[in-house]
Amino acid sequence: MKQVAKTRLKTIKVNNQSARVIEDCYKEYLEHCKSIGQRSATLTSKEKFYRYELLKRLKPDDKISVINKKTVEGWINKLIDDGYKGGTYQTFVIKLKAFLTYCFTREYLEEFEVKIPNIILTKKEIYTEAELKKLLKRPDLNTCVAGDYRSYVTVLFLMATGCRSTTLLNIRVRDLDFNKESMLFAHMKTYRQVIAPMTTTLKVELQEYINIFNLQADDILFPKLDGTQMSYDTLHQNLVNYFKHCKVKMRGVNTFRNTFATMFIKNGGDIYRLKLLLNHSNIKTTERYVNLLPLEFKEDLLKYNPLETLQAKNKRSRVRLRK
C-alpha cells in the first residue's frame, strides 16, 4: 500500500512539473552543468545542440512532456533514414540523453529508457602526404596575407603536436619555453596540464611568427587579427579558406590529430608513447583510437612473425654449414 502511495505521489509530482517548457528546462540544465565544473567548450557544445538540433524538432515554448520514448525513437530513425553516419546520430542521442536524465532526476518527466544506438565504427580520415606537402609549403612572406600565414603556422602546430583544437585555441605565448624546447598545454580535455615537446622546425617557425605578429607573453598564440581569442568556428573557417588556396579538400580540424597519430605509428612510434602525446587518460583509449586509424600492419606483422624469424635463422645456419 505504501509503495502504491509513493508511486502515486511521484506521478503527481511529474504531472505538476510537466507543464514546464523546453526553453526553461534547458536553461536550468545548462546552469547545472556550469555549476558542476563542466568546461566552457562542453557548455558551448550543449548550447549548440539546443540551438541547432533540439529546436529543429521542438519549439522553445513546447511543454517538456512532449518528449517521450516514441518521440526520441522517431528522431533517431529519421536521422538514420536521412543517411547520417552512425557517429552523428549516436552523438545526438548521447547529448539528448544527458539532458533527459537531468529532467528525469528533477521529475520534470516520467522516466523512460533512452538507449544509445550501437553503430559500426568506420576508419578515421587522415590527410595524405601529398596534401600535407601542399599545406606545409612555406608561403612567401612578402606577398601572402596575414591570415594565410597564421593558418600555415597553425597547420604546422597541429602536425607537430597532434593537439585538440581546444588546446590550440587556448595556448598563450608564455606557455612556450624555447630554451627547454617544450610547451605547456594547460587547457586539456582531461583537466590535466601537460608539458609537450617542441620540435626544432616548430621552434624556428614559432619564433619568427611571434616576432612578425609582435605577440607578447600574455597574448593568445593564435588569435583573430584584432588580437582577441578565436572561436572554433572561426578557426575552422580560416582553415577552410587556407585549404582552398592550397587546393586541398578540408576534412576537419581534428583530422590533423588522426593524421599525427597515424604517421607517428607508421614512423615506428609505439602506442605507449602515442598515449602520452595524445594525452589519453588510459591506454585502452589509445588502443581504441589506433584501431580506427587507417593503418596497414601487414609488413610489420610479417617482419616480426616468429616462424619467419626462425626460418631466416635456419637459412643463415645452412649457409654457414655449406661453407
PAFIVEX-140837 format. One line per 5 residues: number of its first residue (from 1); their letters; for each residue x, y, z of C-alpha. Coordinates in steps of 0.5 Angstrom, whole numbers. Each point is the difference from the previous one (the first is absolute). Layout:
N
NUM> a> X/Y/Z; ...;
END
This chain:
323
1> mkqva> 0/0/0; 6/5/2; 3/-2/-7; -6/2/-4; -1/6/4;
6> ktrlk> 8/2/-1; -2/-1/-8; -6/4/0; 4/6/4; 5/-1/-6;
11> tikvn> -5/0/-5; -3/6/3; 7/4/0; 1/-2/-7; -6/2/-2;
16> nqsar> 0/7/3; 7/1/-3; -1/-2/-7; -3/7/-1; 7/3/-1;
21> viedc> 2/2/-6; 6/-3/-4; 4/7/0; 0/1/8; 2/-7/1;
26> ykeyl> 6/0/-5; 2/7/3; 0/-3/7; 3/-7/-3; 6/5/-2;
31> ehcks> 0/4/6; 1/-7/4; 6/-2/-5; 3/6/1; 0/-1/8;
36> igqrs> 3/-7/0; 6/3/-4; -1/-2/-7; 5/3/-5; -2/6/-4;
41> atlts> 1/-4/-6; -5/-5/2; -5/5/2; 0/3/-7; -1/-6/-3;
46> kekfy> -6/-1/4; -3/7/-1; 1/-2/-8; -3/-7/1; -6/4/3;
51> ryell> 0/5/-6; 2/-4/-6; -3/-7/2; -6/1/5; -3/6/-3;
56> krlkp> 0/-3/-6; -5/-5/3; -4/4/5; -2/7/2; 3/4/6;
61> ddkis> -7/0/3; -2/-7/-1; -1/-4/6; 5/-5/3; -5/-5/0;
66> vinkk> 0/0/-8; 7/-4/0; -2/-8/1; 3/-6/-2; -3/-1/-6;
71> tvegw> 2/8/-2; 7/-2/1; 0/-6/-4; -3/3/-5; 5/6/0;
76> inkli> 5/-6/-1; -3/-4/-5; -1/7/-4; 8/1/0; 1/-7/-2;
81> ddgyk> -5/0/-6; 4/7/-2; 6/-3/-1; 4/3/6; 6/-4/2;
86> ggtyq> 0/-4/7; 4/4/4; -4/6/-2; -7/-3/3; 4/-3/6;
91> tfvik> 3/7/2; -7/2/-1; -3/-5/5; 5/1/5; -1/7/1;
96> lkafl> -7/0/0; 0/-6/5; 4/5/4; -5/5/0; -6/-5/1;
101> tycft> 4/-3/6; 0/6/3; -7/1/-1; -2/-7/3; 4/2/6;
106> reyle> -4/6/1; -6/-4/-1; -2/5/-6; -1/-6/-4; -3/-7/1;
111> efevk> 7/-4/-1; 1/-5/-6; 5/-4/-3; 5/4/-5; 4/-5/-3;
116> ipnii> 7/3/-3; 0/-4/-7; 5/-5/-2; 4/2/-6; 5/-3/-5;
121> ltkke> 6/5/1; 4/2/-6; 7/1/-1; 2/7/1; 2/5/-5;
126> iytea> 7/3/-1; 4/5/-5; 4/-3/-5; 8/1/0; -2/4/-7;
131> elkkl> -5/4/3; 5/2/6; 5/2/-4; -4/5/-3; -3/2/6;
136> lkrpd> 7/1/3; 3/3/-5; 3/7/3; -3/6/-3; 3/6/-3;
141> lntcv> 0/5/6; 1/6/-5; -7/-2/-4; -4/-4/5; -6/3/4;
146> agdyr> 1/-1/8; -6/-5/0; 3/-5/-4; 7/1/3; -3/-1/7;
151> syvtv> -4/-6/-3; 6/-3/-2; 3/0/6; -6/-3/3; 1/-6/-4;
156> lflma> 7/0/2; -2/0/7; -6/-5/-1; 5/-5/-3; 6/1/5;
161> tgcrs> -5/-2/6; -6/-3/-2; -4/4/5; -7/1/0; -3/7/-3;
166> ttlln> -2/2/7; 7/-1/3; 3/4/-7; -5/6/2; 2/1/7;
171> irvrd> 7/0/0; 4/6/1; 7/3/-2; 2/-1/8; -1/-8/-1;
176> ldfnk> 5/-1/-5; 7/-1/3; 5/1/-6; 6/-1/5; -2/-7/2;
181> esmlf> -4/-1/-7; -6/-2/4; -8/2/0; -5/1/6; -7/-3/-2;
186> ahmkt> -4/3/6; -7/-1/-4; -1/-7/-1; -6/-4/0; 3/-5/6;
191> yrqvi> 0/6/4; 8/-1/1; 6/4/-2; 5/-3/-5; 7/2/-2;
196> apmtt> 0/-2/-7; 7/0/-4; 1/5/-5; 4/-2/-7; 5/4/-3;
201> tlkve> -4/2/-6; -5/2/4; 4/4/5; 3/4/-6; -7/2/-3;
206> lqeyi> -3/2/6; 6/5/2; -1/3/-7; -8/0/0; 0/3/7;
211> nifnl> 5/6/-2; -4/1/-6; -6/1/3; 3/3/6; -3/-4/5;
216> qaddi> 1/1/8; 1/-5/5; -8/0/2; -2/0/-7; -4/-6/-3;
221> lfpkl> 5/-3/-4; -6/-1/-6; -5/6/1; -4/3/-5; 3/6/-4;
226> dgtqm> -2/5/5; 3/-4/6; -6/-3/3; -1/-7/1; -2/-4/-6;
231> sydtl> -6/-5/1; 0/-7/-3; -5/2/-6; 5/6/-2; 6/-5/1;
236> hqnlv> -4/-5/-5; -2/6/-5; 7/2/0; 3/-6/-2; -5/-2/-5;
241> nyfkh> 2/7/-4; 7/-2/1; -1/-7/-3; -4/3/-6; 6/4/-1;
246> ckvkm> 5/-6/0; -5/-4/-4; -1/-6/6; -7/-2/2; -2/2/7;
251> rgvnt> -2/-6/4; 0/3/7; 5/3/5; 0/-7/4; 2/-4/-6;
256> frntf> 7/3/2; 0/-4/6; -2/-6/-3; 6/1/-5; 5/2/5;
261> atmfi> -2/-7/4; 1/-4/-7; 6/3/-2; 3/-1/7; -1/-7/0;
266> knggd> 2/-1/-8; 6/3/2; 2/-5/5; -3/3/7; -4/-4/5;
271> iyrlk> -6/0/3; 2/2/7; 4/6/-3; -6/2/-4; -4/0/6;
276> lllnh> 4/5/3; 0/4/-6; -8/0/-1; -1/1/8; -4/-6/1;
281> snikt> -2/-2/7; 1/-7/-1; 3/-5/-5; -7/-3/-2; -2/7/-3;
286> teryv> 6/0/-4; -1/-7/-3; -7/1/-2; 3/6/-3; 5/-3/-4;
291> nllpl> -5/-6/-2; -4/5/-4; 6/3/-4; 2/-2/-7; 6/-4/2;
296> efked> 3/-6/-4; 4/-4/4; 1/-6/-4; 7/1/-2; 2/1/8;
301> llkyn> -4/-6/1; 4/-4/-5; 6/3/2; -1/-2/8; -3/-7/-2;
306> pletl> 3/-5/5; 0/-5/-6; 3/4/-5; 5/3/5; 2/-8/2;
311> qaknk> 0/-1/-8; 5/5/-1; 5/-2/5; 0/-7/-2; 1/2/-7;
316> rsrvr> 6/4/3; 3/-6/3; -1/-4/-6; 4/5/-4; 6/-1/5;
321> lrk> 0/-7/0; 1/-1/-7; 6/5/0;
END
